[in-house]
Amino acid sequence: MIASVGRMLQRVGGRLARTVRNEAAYPAAGTGRRARAWYAPQLSANEAVLATAQTLRNRSRAGVRADGYARTSVDRLVANIIGGGISPESKAPDRAFRARVHQLWLDWSDQSDADGILDVYGQEALAVRGWKEGGEAFVRLRDRLPGDGLTVPLQLQLIEPELVPIDYNVVAGPRRIRAGIELDALGRRVAYHMYRSRPAEGMDVDTSQLVRIPAERVIHLYDPLRPGQLRGLPLLTQALIQLQEVYKYKDATVVLQNIAALFGGFIRTDARAGEEDLNPLTGQAIERDADGLALVGMEPGLLQALRPGESVEFSDPPDATAYGDFMRAALMDAAVAADVPYEVLTGDLRNVNDRTVRVILNEFRRRIEQHQHHIVAFQFCRPVWEAWFDRALLSGALPVPPGYAEDPLPWRRVEWVTAAFPYLNPTQDIEAQKSAIRSGVTTLTAVTKEMTGRSLESVLAERAEELALLDSLGIITDSDPRQVSDAGLTQAKPEGTTLPDVTP
């Protein structure tokens, strides 16, 4: 009996010791003074998103409409992610076929929008704006008839997320619908349920107005932050409260400064009978405003002797001396929450130099590259290319290459080229790239993509055309390495080399 009680006490003591050790090792998991009131509910990825997504979306859009900092946060990210567009570079094994593909894509890019407003790269930017501002964007792949006159019978229709009701949930057999997305028994997306037009605000879900669209005809652009997350959250989710407080503080400061501009003085007097209507500064009849209140004007440099029993009191309006420091600190917090560097968001380059700017922009660009390749290129560009390529072949706009039926993959390969970032220091950057190419650290192909956002093949083809034109006109420029060295000296010509005859 005593032995069993001892063992029980030992087990209890061991559990208490482990609890104490755990709390000491991870204070955030404990129940100490600072963590006692910390509310941290256990929510799944979809429970955390679906219950609040529409409210966050509405507030994010309201912030972008009203607040310049919120709008600029979205603008900066869209401009850096898309730039002039994320364009395809065919990797097909035949050069002539690649040229045909690129030209056909260029022709179709002006016809891609089902609304006829944007080209395909403008649609990329609008989709990313919808993703950042509203948390997600949907795109329908719309097949067109041969008689519609398109180079490839396909168009893209951008759809706001409200058309896929987030509160439409149905379980029917092995398939289930969650947040408007139909999943099969393995959890794969098989369809999206959409309204034909945007529902009225506050309208209950009416399943009779929903249309089932197969998943292969829908693109869902969003950033899943947790495994299994079905719908997206706006970029400004963590920054909304801070930006709202900054917005209110700015407005209050404007009112404060308006009040401060109302500087005035008050004359106190023990006026005797009959002297109430005399100006104490001039002794003349006093002027009154429309409400009958007495007005006494003062001029710069005035020295006025007051009569016995009179005194002057001036107003003490509030000031806003802490405005700049508060705004800087508050916007730094908001910039971190919005995933945009403070200097990029505000243009405030105080206390930074070229080296710190490089550090800031390099980190920012690394994050931008993640968005470009992991989200936009994979979720948006890839399915658009696959649908476009299929329809280009089926419609006859592209010839079916030999051996395509046996192995189509080599002909369908594509690399997505992003817009080039501008140089931070052009001279230093170009010299560094030249040295890297000569030393074998990188390649001309990689540097060309980084510098121009274009493929090496297209740049060299354009360069060859340009040099041929110069030769035909008998023009020599110092940018022609065949004629002039990097030091500006005429290059030695191999024996048998002659300049073209340009005699008229």
Secondary structure, 3 states (H helix, E strand, C coil): CHHHHHHHHHHHHHHHHHHHHHHHHCHHHCCCCCCCCCCCCCCCHHHHHHCCHHHHHHHHHHHHHHCHHHHHHHHHHHHHHHCCCCEEEECCCCHHHHHHHHHHHHHHHCCCECCCCCCHHHHHHHHHHHHHHHCCEEEEEEECCHHHCCCCCEEEEEECHHHCCCCCCEEECCEEEECCEEECCCCCEEEEEEECCCCCCCCCCCHHHEEEEEHHHEEEECCCCCCCCCCCCCCCCCCHHHHHHHHHHHHHHHHHHHHHCCCCEEEEECCCCCCCCECCCCCCECEECCCCCEECCCCCCCCCCCCCCEEEEECCCCCCCCHHHHHHHHHHHHHHHHCCCHHHHHCCCCCCCHHHHHHHHHHHHHHHHHHHHHHHHHHHHHHHHHHHHHHHHHCCCCCCCCCCCCCCHHHHCEEEECCCCCCCCHHHHHHHHHHHHHCCCCCHHHHHHHHHCCCHHHHHHHHHHHHHHHHHHCCCCCCCCCCECCCCCECCCCCCCCCCCCCC
